[in-house]
């Protein structure tokens, strides 16, 4: 009986020592698809969650007021915090093979191949731009957790700056700029 336990023990140890092959995540969506399906709706929802609108009766302030409101904004902020991890995955393509960008007709928008080449030339720089998005989202999560409308407004500004910094570098670096 002792011998049987010893054999079973050795088999268990051998099984524990063997490593399972690492699963490689598939990249099913392009950068453009992640932007359109995740980043854009999340950013728009975060930006729309706070602000003021001038009406005929005066200013109307918009901000999360209920627990459900705050949780909805947190959902979008968490989405924004995680999407940079998807965007920077090695092998992620800018657009679907042979596809064109949704905004390809806008003056100054680079073709997918040029954007891809710029990202592939310096993936660390692209990752740093994505980190800017993640940092802005983290600030939004902190504002939600503190129930701070002003914090959300500040995070929204930081988010806008992070998005524009990346787009100016990759998506439309040669677009006409308004005069300073």
C-alpha positions as semicolon CSV with decimal commas, in nm:
position;residue;x (nm);y (nm);z (nm)
1;X;0,000;0,000;0,000
2;X;0,285;0,239;0,081
3;X;0,438;0,161;-0,255
4;X;0,107;0,244;-0,429
5;X;0,092;0,582;-0,249
6;X;0,451;0,651;-0,349
7;X;0,374;0,576;-0,713
8;X;0,061;0,792;-0,709
9;X;0,258;1,070;-0,539
10;X;0,531;1,057;-0,803
11;X;0,270;1,065;-1,079
12;X;0,105;1,369;-0,921
13;X;0,440;1,546;-0,888
14;X;0,525;1,467;-1,248
15;X;0,186;1,605;-1,357
16;X;0,238;1,925;-1,157
17;X;0,585;1,974;-1,301
18;X;0,460;1,949;-1,660
19;X;0,352;2,287;-1,787
20;X;0,047;2,331;-2,003
21;X;0,117;2,512;-2,326
22;X;0,054;2,885;-2,298
23;X;-0,261;2,994;-2,476
24;X;-0,204;3,274;-2,723
25;X;-0,492;3,523;-2,726
26;X;-0,640;3,577;-3,068
27;X;-0,660;3,925;-3,211
28;X;-1,003;3,918;-3,369
29;X;-1,060;4,292;-3,403
30;X;-0,856;4,566;-3,564
31;X;-0,755;4,888;-3,389
32;X;-1,028;5,063;-3,586
33;X;-1,290;4,812;-3,470
34;X;-1,183;4,842;-3,105
35;X;-1,199;5,219;-3,134
36;X;-1,545;5,214;-3,294
37;X;-1,702;4,948;-3,072
38;X;-1,539;5,018;-2,735
39;X;-1,334;5,337;-2,706
40;X;-1,565;5,579;-2,888
41;X;-1,888;5,478;-2,708
42;X;-1,712;5,468;-2,371
43;X;-1,541;5,806;-2,419
44;X;-1,860;5,970;-2,548
45;X;-2,057;5,834;-2,252
46;X;-1,797;5,958;-2,006
47;X;-1,785;6,304;-2,170
48;X;-2,166;6,321;-2,182
49;X;-2,199;6,228;-1,814
50;X;-2,099;6,577;-1,692
51;X;-2,139;6,929;-1,826
52;X;-2,370;7,224;-1,858
53;X;-2,619;7,303;-2,129
54;X;-2,762;7,648;-2,190
55;X;-3,139;7,630;-2,233
56;X;-3,395;7,910;-2,267
57;X;-3,446;7,876;-1,891
58;X;-3,074;7,898;-1,809
59;X;-2,798;7,646;-1,753
60;X;-2,880;7,286;-1,679
61;X;-2,603;7,088;-1,513
62;X;-2,555;6,727;-1,615
63;X;-2,391;6,485;-1,374
64;X;-2,445;6,138;-1,233
65;X;-2,694;6,161;-0,947
66;X;-2,804;5,808;-0,860
67;X;-2,605;5,499;-0,778
68;X;-2,716;5,356;-1,113
69;X;-2,581;5,667;-1,291
70;X;-2,244;5,640;-1,116
71;X;-2,217;5,268;-1,193
72;X;-2,291;5,332;-1,562
73;X;-2,012;5,590;-1,579
74;X;-1,778;5,354;-1,394
75;X;-1,858;5,084;-1,650
76;X;-1,745;5,313;-1,932
77;X;-1,434;5,422;-1,742
78;X;-1,335;5,060;-1,680
79;X;-1,386;4,985;-2,049
80;X;-1,155;5,276;-2,133
81;X;-0,899;5,155;-1,879
82;X;-0,878;4,809;-2,034
83;X;-0,893;4,887;-2,406
84;X;-0,530;5,007;-2,423
85;X;-0,428;4,653;-2,329
86;X;-0,608;4,530;-2,639
87;X;-0,477;4,805;-2,864
88;X;-0,110;4,732;-2,792
89;X;-0,122;4,354;-2,830
90;X;0,158;4,252;-3,066
91;X;0,022;4,167;-3,407
92;X;-0,288;4,387;-3,376
93;X;-0,365;4,534;-3,719
94;X;-0,490;4,889;-3,770
95;X;-0,765;4,783;-4,009
96;X;-0,911;4,463;-4,146
97;X;-0,687;4,322;-4,421
98;X;-0,764;4,505;-4,743
99;X;-1,004;4,733;-4,563
100;X;-1,008;5,108;-4,549
101;X;-1,060;5,338;-4,255
102;X;-1,411;5,462;-4,179
103;X;-1,290;5,820;-4,203
104;X;-1,058;5,764;-4,501
105;X;-1,229;6,042;-4,697
106;X;-1,134;6,306;-4,437
107;X;-0,847;6,527;-4,551
108;X;-0,522;6,435;-4,378
109;X;-0,620;6,085;-4,262
110;X;-0,336;5,844;-4,325
111;X;-0,401;5,514;-4,505
112;X;-0,399;5,202;-4,285
113;X;-0,059;5,088;-4,417
114;X;0,105;5,418;-4,315
115;X;-0,050;5,407;-3,969
116;X;0,054;5,045;-3,927
117;X;0,409;5,126;-4,037
118;X;0,432;5,411;-3,783
119;X;0,308;5,185;-3,502
120;X;0,534;4,897;-3,607
121;X;0,836;5,129;-3,631
122;X;0,813;5,220;-3,262
123;X;0,562;5,005;-3,070
124;X;0,690;5,144;-2,739
125;X;0,585;5,495;-2,844
126;X;0,241;5,364;-2,941
127;X;0,216;5,186;-2,605
128;X;0,302;5,512;-2,430
129;X;0,017;5,687;-2,613
130;X;-0,217;5,404;-2,511
131;X;-0,096;5,444;-2,152
132;X;-0,215;5,806;-2,168
133;X;-0,566;5,677;-2,242
134;X;-0,538;5,429;-1,957
135;X;-0,419;5,697;-1,713
136;X;-0,712;5,923;-1,805
137;X;-0,952;5,631;-1,753
138;X;-0,792;5,555;-1,417
139;X;-0,851;5,919;-1,319
140;X;-1,217;5,881;-1,423
141;X;-1,255;5,566;-1,211
142;X;-1,109;5,753;-0,913
143;X;-1,354;6,040;-0,972
144;X;-1,647;5,798;-0,992
145;X;-1,541;5,623;-0,672
146;X;-1,517;5,964;-0,501
147;X;-1,854;6,068;-0,656
148;X;-1,684;6,379;-0,792
149;X;-1,847;6,544;-1,095
150;X;-1,556;6,789;-1,114
151;X;-1,313;6,497;-1,109
152;X;-1,503;6,343;-1,401
153;X;-1,485;6,671;-1,589
154;X;-1,110;6,686;-1,529
155;X;-1,068;6,324;-1,637
156;X;-1,268;6,400;-1,951
157;X;-1,022;6,676;-2,040
158;X;-0,730;6,444;-1,984
159;X;-0,902;6,179;-2,195
160;X;-0,951;6,426;-2,480
161;X;-0,583;6,523;-2,466
162;X;-0,474;6,157;-2,469
163;X;-0,695;6,075;-2,767
164;X;-0,582;6,379;-2,964
165;X;-0,212;6,313;-2,891
166;X;-0,239;5,964;-3,037
167;X;-0,450;6,068;-3,336
168;X;-0,213;6,354;-3,420
169;X;0,077;6,111;-3,418
170;X;-0,076;5,818;-3,605
171;X;-0,416;5,882;-3,762
172;X;-0,380;6,233;-3,904
173;X;-0,026;6,365;-3,854
174;X;-0,042;6,562;-4,179
175;X;-0,391;6,705;-4,143
176;X;-0,425;7,081;-4,182
177;X;-0,403;7,257;-3,846
178;X;-0,601;7,565;-3,751
179;X;-0,388;7,875;-3,703
180;X;-0,249;7,915;-3,351
